């Protein structure tokens, strides 16, 4: 994803390219994480390797967006669809209003849903990742598309920790989600204008 191409075009120039699901003001935010680079050639190479290993890389992936989620959301979703198509993914965009979108983004997920990517916007106005991370990444999290026992154990430890240890544990969880699980394509921390 070419995040930079969105800035000053479809996304305000003040938006911050994201490496976490929460903003930098959140406890445990990890400053060592860097955005994944825009590298369409590497993406094509990875798809070719997967195809050589027998993966059906032409399988249709449904990209689900939420109408009215933020200004220019439809145009952003169309651009993402095109970026994915440019490297060889077969992506179909579907936009939904919030009530339908919540059903598609929350458990129980339909057993026959097929591969999906779901656009979501999340904030963390409490400054602590406990609600955000459990909700989005724990096996029992309502909107979690992953289930990793090691991550669940780390979430439980971080949730129970206090002081500097709590921040350190959340920082490690953010590293794991970003670098090991790669469960999300983080785009931006949006800004508000008053």
N, C-alpha and C positions, 0 to 999 in steps of 0.2 A: 504494500500500500504506500503510495507516494503522498505521505501526510503533508509535506511542504506545499504541494500543489493546491491544497485546499485553503491554505492561509491567504488572506487578502482577496480571495475569490468567493468561495461559498461559506467560509468560516471567517469570523473576525480575526484581524491580524494579532489581537491580544490573546487569542487562545494559546494554550500551552500544549505542546506535543506530549502525550501521556506515556508513562511506563507502568502505571498502576491504575487500579480501578478507583482509587481515592486520590485527592489532591495532596500536594506537598505539605500542607498544614496538618495532615493526619499523623497521629502517633505511629512511629515505626516506619514512616515513609523512607525508602531506601535510595539515597542519592547516587549510589553506584550503578544503578540500572540505567541502561541506555536504550533508546528506541531501536527496534529492529530496523535495519537499513532497507531502503527501497532497492531491491535487486531482482528485477524481472528475469534476468538470465539465470540466476541461481534457482529461482522458482521453477523455471522451465526445466532445468537440469534435475531438480528434485522430482518433478512430475514424470520425467522420462525414466528415472531410476525406479520410481514406484511402478510405472507401467511395465518395465522389464521384470520386476518382481511379481507380476501378475495382478496388480491392483487395477481395478476398473476405473481409471482416472477420468473417463468420460461420463461417469455417473452424474446425473443432475443433482445439484446442490441448491436447495431453496434458501434464498437470502430474504429474511423477513425484516421489514422495516415498520416503524410506527409513525403514522401520519401525525403531523403537528408536534412532534417531539421536540424539535428545535427549528429555528429558521433555516430554510433550504434543505431540510432533511431528505426530501424526495430526490433532489438533485445530487446530494451527497451519496445516497444509496445507488443512484444510477451510475455515478462515477466509480464507486466501489465495484459494482457489477462489471463494468467495462474493464477495470484494472485486473480483476480476477479472470475475465475472459481473455484478455491480452496474453496471459501466461499459459492459457490452455484449459482453464477450469470451465465446466459447463454449469453456469449459475443462472438461475431464474429468480427474478426479483418479484416479491409480493409485498404490498403495503397494506397495513391493517390499522383500523382505528383502535384506540387504547383497550377497549373491553375485549375485542378479539385477540389483540396482541398479547395481553396478559395471559390469556388461556394458552396460547402457543408457547409462551416463555416460562410458564410455571408448571410444576408437577401436579398431577401425574401427566407425563408426556405420553402422547399417543404412541402405541407400540409400532405402528406402521408409518411413522413420520418420515423416515428416510433421512439422509444427511441434511442438516440445517445450519445456517449461521443466522443469529438473531441480533439485530441492532438494538442496543440499549443505552440509556443514559443513567448514570448513578451519581448520587452525591453522598457526602458523608458529613452532615452538619453537626455531628457530635464530636468529631475529632479523634475517635477511637475506632479501630477497624473491626471490633468484635462483631457487630451486627452485619456489616458489609461482607466480611470474609466468610462467616458461617453461611449466610444467606446465599452467597454466590458460588462457594467452592466446597463446602462440606458435603459429604455423601447425603446427608439428610436435609441439606439446604433447599428451600423451596424453588429456587431458580438455578440450582447447580446442574451443570451438564457434565460434571466430572465426579468421580468417586475414587479417591486415593487414600488408603488407610494411613499412610505416613503423614499426609497432609492433615487428615482428621486429628491425629495424635498431636501434631504441632499446633493446630487451632485450639485444641483443648488446653494445652500447656500455656499458650499465649493468653488465653481467656482467663486463666487462673493466676497468672503472674502479676506482679505489681512493680512500680518504679522502673528503673533503667532496664531490668530484665524483661519487662513486658514490651518495651519499645524494641529491644534487640530481637525478641522472638517474632514480633510482627514483621520486622525488617527481613528476617530470614524467610518467613512465609511469602512475603512479596517477591523475594528473589526466586523462590521455588516456583511460584505461579508464573512468573515472567520467563524464566530461563529453562526450567525443567518440564513443566506441564504444558506451557504455551497454550493455555486454555482460552485466551482471548486475544483479539487484535485491538489493543488499546489505541485510541485515536487522539482525543484531545480532552483537556480540562477547559471547559467553556468559561466564558466571562459574562458577567452581568453588567448592564448599563443602566444607570438611573438618571 
